[in-house]
Amino acid sequence: MKKTLAVLSLLLVSFTVAFASGGGEKAAAASQTVTMIFDAVQQNHDALYQEYAQKYTTAHPGVKVVVTYGPKTVTDLLGLYLQYFAAKRSDVDIYGIDVIWPGDIADHLVDLNAYGAKDVVGQYFSSMVQNDTVKGRLVAVPYLANAPVLYYRTDLLKKYGFTNPPGTWAELADMAAAIQKGERAAGNQDFWGFVYQGKAYEGLTCDALEWVASYGGGTVVDSSGKITINNPNAVAALKFAAGTVGTIAPAGVTGFDEEASRAVWQAGNAAFMRNWPYAYTLGNAADSTIKGKFDITTLPAGTSGQKAGALGGLALAVSKYSKSPQQAADVAFYFAGKDFQKAMLIKSSEPSPIVSLYQDPDVLKAIPFFSKMKDVLTNAVPRPSTATAPKYNEVSRLFFTAVHSTLTKEQDPQAALTGLESSLQDLLNK
Amino acid sequence: MKQLRDSLSHAARIEQRSAYLLVTPALLVVLVVAIYPLGSGLLKSFTDETFASDRAPAYVGLRNYSSLLGVAVRITKPLTDLATGAALTDSRTGAPKYPSPDDVLPRRPVRYSPLGEFSVLGTRVVVGARDPAFILAILNTLAFTLITISFEVTLGTLLALLLQRRFRGRGALRAIMLVPWAIPTVISSRMWAWMFASTRAGFFNVILQCAGIGNGQIPFLEIKGWQLPIMCMIDIWKTTPFMTLLVLAGLQLIPLELYEAAEVDGVTRTRRFWRITLPLLRQTLAVALVFRTLDALRVFDLFQIVLGESRYSMASYTYYQLIQNRAAGYSAASGVIIFLLIFGFAVLYTRILGFQAASHQE
């Protein structure tokens, strides 16, 4: 009897406490809150985000903007977002999504055209807007643009008598071989002509897409959903790439991701590197061995004469489970708008999707190499994520597995692409 | 006598009833936490549900299972010259040429991708699978399990025997030995992945180059033949201390009088090990084996961090299908297959190693 009394009173107390605190929370929320979530890398710019969140609240009293951050890797971030969507969470309004996700998660996002996107959409690169449009709905507004560039050592080019950076892959191969031979003879056994990302992951899809597209081999799957990968140009492109492994690129390039290739480049052991623009500022850091000795240009063209760089970046999407989509769309347009984008560009050198900023004098004064980025971004080739949605991840995996097997010489390019075509036919016609 | 027995069983029956009552809360917890998710996963595996989607899942029966496990085997004959009927041979090696696996395996209505081809007793066999990545994942995981278990049990037992003797610094050595086990797998996997880096930034490349092997550019983790041995090596490094501890605990239970009696009888060291130590270690080894087999079959973090998407274990493939492909039904089926495999091993162990209930030891 005593025990029962004790247990009952304990339960009574705990229930009272729970209800009391619950009621208190409801009374506090009077103003509106718009919450944004990004990947962990964006946390480097937290100070800037907070500054502009404050500016927005000053301009729109009663609206608070909260910026939160998720995991670092793209896979983990997608996993988190999918869990939020599965739970139909209304407490996160704006998601920072990777450019390959719009087709995949379009069902959970609002059509920004219904919230005034038409007024702002004209200022962005058209390929990015197209990438973010799924079945006629604009599910995200471009936020950060990214396209890879060719880094080259200006001092070495001069030393070996080359005036301009290579315009074609064939030129690059010749120049890289000559410089590598010379540097090896001079005693640097760790020197290689060209480094890039050859590991079996999404990054290889980007590199391989660039080779194939620049040789006129298409983009694996074209915008209408037709599988175009099995053609002689693509075979030629992969033959070229496989030929670089062990000759002008280290055998270990089949295990390189962005940071691994940058490690070789920044140590001064490579004449050329294909990488994203982030390596520019890092290469010019105070403790870098190559400070001031390099420059960037667009990636070389293949036999087709087209220069291609895979499109990367982020977009801002508004969740359809948000309680105030119009407000959230406004905040998204604000952060994707010129004021914030200019500040972000100058501070972080992360490319912006706004075309006019690349001719802005303030931007060019702060980051001189950005005059070349406009060209790079205009030539950017989006990966076929929207065309193959919702199966893009599997398409990408099949593609980079096939390319990787040609780089490691397990398969010859024609066999790999024939097998890839069959697998894609099976996958996409399922 | 019978009266006594009846009254005993009556008391026992009352005890049983209160035992059931006391166990019920724990059973409820297990039901909610274990059985419900398992059951829901099983049901999900019979649908084509998409993760985080509003689309109502449709019942597809065993289609997910046939997609995961579908395997086709074909026997091929050497290619012959249509005109002369003579066998075509490879101009370089002189071996007979066979048709390409893609031409031999079924393509419609579903494609069986080539998994491998080999010659057995003169006939050429081509194996294809509907989901070659999953079949390879199963093979990877099974091979990984078998290799790591054998090494870990053997090395663990050896080390435990060593550490059983008294010597200076034994306590400290026991503590240091635990470090690999204590470091979270996520961190040690990352550490090992860096050591196997494909340039001279990697520890092993530098060591091998100093020894004169290779030029410091060996891409260890990209060479298919090296991937599984490396994974096994990392796991053996990590788990042998755990096995050593388990076996050490088992060794402490063996009464020393047995060894003394054997020594008096003039039994050699080796025979003492095989006749006294090993049989009495059986229960401990059984526990250790079950632990490690189940852990090894479930291996996820090691494969995910070191090999990523270039080679899957069953668990990392399930994760890939769920998150990247959002195929909730498909990955649930994959999870059920893992469960059945583990269950099979558990039953096998129980039969072979003979776990004995307390009541039998009369």
Interface residues (C-beta under 8 A of the other chain):
Chain A: T75 L78 G79 L82 Q83 F85 A86 D104 I105 D107 H108 Q189 D190 K199 A200 Y201 P250 A251 G252 V253 T254 G255 F256 A260 A263 V264 P390 K391 N393 E394 R397 F400 T401 H404 T408 E410 A415 T418 G419 S422 S423 Q425 D426
Chain B: T50 F51 A52 S53 D54 S100 D102 R107 V110 R111 S113 P114 A197 S198 T199 R200 A201 N205 N215 G216 Q217 I218 P219 F220 L221 E222 I223 K224 G308 E309 S310 Y320 I323 Q324 N325 R326
